[in-house]
Each structure stands twice: as C-alpha cells, then as structure tokens.
C-alpha cells in the first residue's frame, strides 16, 4: 500500500483503512478547490456574477468542512460504507443540479427578452389568443 500523506498519517496508528479513506477524501477536496478556482475565474471574466460564485464556494466549503469533521472524528465508521462515497457523490450532484437550475433559469429569462429589450409575453393557448391588430 502506498504511504499515506502527512495529513492522513494521523490515522495510521488507529486504522490503516481510515488513513486511506482520509487520503481519498483529501483528493476529492482538492478537486473541489479546483472547482472554486474555476468559479473565481468565471467571475473575473464576468461570465458568472460574484454573488453566485461566492454562494457556490460557500456551499462547497461548508460541505468540505462537514465531511472533514466526519472523517476526522471517525463518525464515518458507523455507516455501512465508511468511505461515504454515496453521500459525497449525492452532495456533489445536488450542488451541480442547483447550479444548472440557476443557469437554465437565467437562460429562460434571457430568452424572454426581445431585441428591443422589452420582455416577450409567452404565447397564450390557441383558444385565448387575441386576433392580430390591423
């Protein structure tokens, strides 16, 4: 087995498998940090508003801290899957779904704006349409 990183080495005395779980968590946490950097980059390019970027980074940071505490205290050993793979993937999926929902909502609002900047009215069902003006 490869040597655990110095951050996960504290678990080796207690449980070598727990040290491996912590090491894998730290790899996943590093990926989340890269996502935060990408969000900052998008905000600098003005592709995403700073408010949304900060909200997304806050959610990511809170989840990272929660999972770190769970692994560090050993609470994860009480679950059927101590690596908490399903739980981490589910939280990541929820975060991505929330981001997609926000983007699609903004796209729907943008699609409702006409070329002159006024909002388009969605088309009414056929029986309720008004006749065209002469």
N, C-alpha and C positions, 0 to 999 in steps of 0.2 A: 504494500500500500504506500502511496506517496506521502511524504512528510506534510503534516498539516501546516497551514500558515501560522504565523505568530499570533494572529488574532484568534484563531481557533485552537491554539495549543493548550489553552487553559482547560479544555475539556478532555485532553488525552488521559489525565490521571483518573478521571471518572469513567469515561466511556469513549473508546476509540470511534465507535459509530456516531456518537453525538458530535465528536470533533469533525467528522466528515460531513455530517448534516450542516454544521455551522459553516464549514468551508464552502459548501454548495450554496448556502444562503447568502454568504458574502459575495459570491459570483453573481447571484441574481440581484443583489443590492447594487453591485457595480453597474449592471445593465440599467437599473432604474436611474442611477445617477446620470448615465449617458442620455437617457430619455429627458431628464431635466435640462441637461446642456442643450439638447436639440430644441426644447421648448424655448429656452432663452434665446437661441439663435433665431428661431422663428419670430420671436417678439422684436428682436433688433431689426429684422427685415420687414417688420410691420405686417407680417402675414398672420399673426395672431395678436390679439390685444393683451397688454401686460396683465390686466386683471385676470383674464382666463389662464394665462401662463402661471401666475402666482397661485391661483386656486388649484391648478393641476399639480404644481410642485408641492403644495401644502398637503394634498391628499397622498401623494407618493411618499413624502417624508413621514407622515403620521403612520402609514402602513409599514414603512421600513422600521420605525421605532417599535411598533407593536410586535411585529414578528421577531425583532432582535430580542426584546424582553422575554417573549415566549421561549425562544431557543436558549437564551442565557440562563433563565431560571429553571429550565428543564420541564416546563409545563407541557411541552410538545410530547413528552414521553407518555402522557396519559391518553393520547389519541391512538386510534388503530393504526394510523400511518404517521409515525413520529416525524417524518420529513415534512409533513404538512404541504405536500405537493399540490393536492387538490385545492386546499384553502388558498394557497398563494396564487395559483392559476385562476381561481374564481375571482379573487380581488383584482387581479390584473385585467381579466375580461370585463369586469364591471367598470373599471376605470376607462378602458378603451371604448366600451359601449356608451358611456356618458360623454366622452369626447366626440364620438361620431354623432351622437344625438345633437350635441351643440352645433357641430359643423353643418349637419343637414338642416337644422332649424334655421341657421343663418342663410343657407343656400335657398331655402324656401322663401324667406323674407326677401332676399335679393332678387329672386325670380319674379316676385310680385311687383317690382318697380319697373315702370315703363321707361322708355328712353328719355322722356322729359322730366323724370324724377318723381312723378306722381305715382301713387300706389294704384295698381290694377285691381279692379274688382273681380273676384273669381266668378266664372260663368255660372249663371243660375241654371237649374234644371229646365229642360225644354218647355214644360207647361207654364213656367213662371217667367219666361223671358219677355222683355218688353219689345214691342215692334221697333224696328230701326227708325230713327228720326229722318224726316225728309230734308 
